[in-house]
Amino acid sequence: MMKSDQCLPPTRTVTPKVLYYGTPVVLLTTLNEDGASNITPMSSAWALGNQIILGLGEGGKGLENLRRHGECVINLPDPSLWEQVEALAPLTGTSPVPALKAQQFRFEKNKFQAAGLTAIAAQQVTPARIAECPIQIEARVVDLRMTGDPVRFGIIEVEAIVVHAHAGILISESHIDPLRWSPLIYNFRHYFGLGAELGKTFRAEI
Ligand SMILES: Cc1cc2nc3c(=O)[nH]c(=O)nc-3n(C[C@H](O)[C@H](O)[C@H](O)COP(=O)(O)O)c2cc1C
């Protein structure tokens, strides 16, 4: 039975400029033509088992790199890294900067240096890992769907092949401690950390 409207929070239909309703930030590293790694800050990413789905702008360097070389590292920053993430925000590895981005973005070849981050070698893929990120997932492209429209987004499915984690957030080789790991959340273009734990699901093992 429907509750009376008087008991419920009132709603309005709205047209939000963005629908970034709060997802973890990823620093995606991909391989440039010259063998160096580019970093794309992104937040449209989610995991299903070992499959991870990424949404990337079709005018960006990250997607261009993945189409040429289907390997990447999904580096997950924690809230302490938000200023480094924001230092990357106005940059693109695409040169010349696409007309649609030219007013707000500038070209940067070395994003590691621009953000004060450290590149370290991955085990199974060529793009570098970001040492400061507590979780780093090496992955390979399985499927990639483009729209052909530079203002829209490609959808990329990758498969995780090696997962690295800082020792300090681990309980064991198979469990990351949810009390010590916290993602950096992108919530309607503002950065947040997690609040206190509310509870756990019936399948939680720790
Ligand atoms: C926190 C954050 C999240 C973002 N999320 C995405 C995203 O999910 N997908 C995307 O294509 N761009 C996203 N962007 C914008 C890209 O980072 C931006 O277009 C950048 O220039 C891409 O760099 P690249 O061209 O070197 O790949 C995000 C930016 C920030 C700062």
The ligand as a Tripos MOL2 file, in Angstrom:
@<TRIPOS>MOLECULE
LIG
   31    33     1     0     0
SMALL
NO_CHARGES

@<TRIPOS>ATOM
      1 C1         37.6130   13.5350   -9.6290 C.3       1 LIG1
      2 C2         37.4240   13.5040  -11.1280 C.ar      1 LIG1
      3 C3         36.6270   12.5310  -11.7010 C.ar      1 LIG1
      4 C4         36.4740   12.4710  -13.0940 C.ar      1 LIG1
      5 N1         35.7460   11.4460  -13.6320 N.ar      1 LIG1
      6 C5         35.8010   11.2340  -14.9640 C.ar      1 LIG1
      7 C6         35.2410   10.0590  -15.5250 C.ar      1 LIG1
      8 O1         34.7070    9.1840  -14.8270 O.2       1 LIG1
      9 N2         35.3420    9.8790  -16.8690 N.ar      1 LIG1
     10 C7         35.9550   10.8090  -17.6800 C.ar      1 LIG1
     11 O2         36.0460   10.5900  -18.8810 O.2       1 LIG1
     12 N3         36.4840   11.9460  -17.1620 N.ar      1 LIG1
     13 C8         36.4430   12.1710  -15.8300 C.ar      1 LIG1
     14 N4         37.0230   13.2830  -15.3050 N.ar      1 LIG1
     15 C9         37.6040   14.2930  -16.2210 C.3       1 LIG1
     16 C10        38.9860   13.8810  -16.7690 C.3       1 LIG1
     17 O3         39.8860   13.6880  -15.7050 O.3       1 LIG1
     18 C11        39.5110   14.9760  -17.7270 C.3       1 LIG1
     19 O4         38.7360   14.9550  -18.9070 O.3       1 LIG1
     20 C12        40.9820   14.8310  -18.0520 C.3       1 LIG1
     21 O5         41.3780   15.8910  -18.9030 O.3       1 LIG1
     22 C13        41.2990   13.5030  -18.7440 C.3       1 LIG1
     23 O6         42.6940   13.3870  -18.8960 O.3       1 LIG1
     24 P1         43.3050   12.6760  -20.2050 P.3       1 LIG1
     25 O7         42.7480   13.4210  -21.4120 O.co2     1 LIG1
     26 O8         44.7940   12.8630  -20.0480 O.co2     1 LIG1
     27 O9         42.8610   11.2610  -20.1630 O.co2     1 LIG1
     28 C14        37.1360   13.4190  -13.9220 C.ar      1 LIG1
     29 C15        37.9150   14.4150  -13.3350 C.ar      1 LIG1
     30 C16        38.0700   14.4570  -11.9490 C.ar      1 LIG1
     31 C17        38.9460   15.5330  -11.3500 C.3       1 LIG1
@<TRIPOS>BOND
     1     1     2 1
     2     2     3 ar
     3     2    30 ar
     4     3     4 ar
     5     4     5 ar
     6     4    28 ar
     7     5     6 ar
     8     6     7 ar
     9     6    13 1
    10     7     8 2
    11     7     9 ar
    12     9    10 ar
    13    10    11 2
    14    10    12 ar
    15    12    13 ar
    16    13    14 ar
    17    14    15 1
    18    14    28 ar
    19    15    16 1
    20    16    17 1
    21    16    18 1
    22    18    19 1
    23    18    20 1
    24    20    21 1
    25    20    22 1
    26    22    23 1
    27    23    24 1
    28    24    25 2
    29    24    26 1
    30    24    27 1
    31    28    29 ar
    32    29    30 ar
    33    30    31 1
@<TRIPOS>SUBSTRUCTURE
     1 LIG1         1 GROUP 0 **** ****
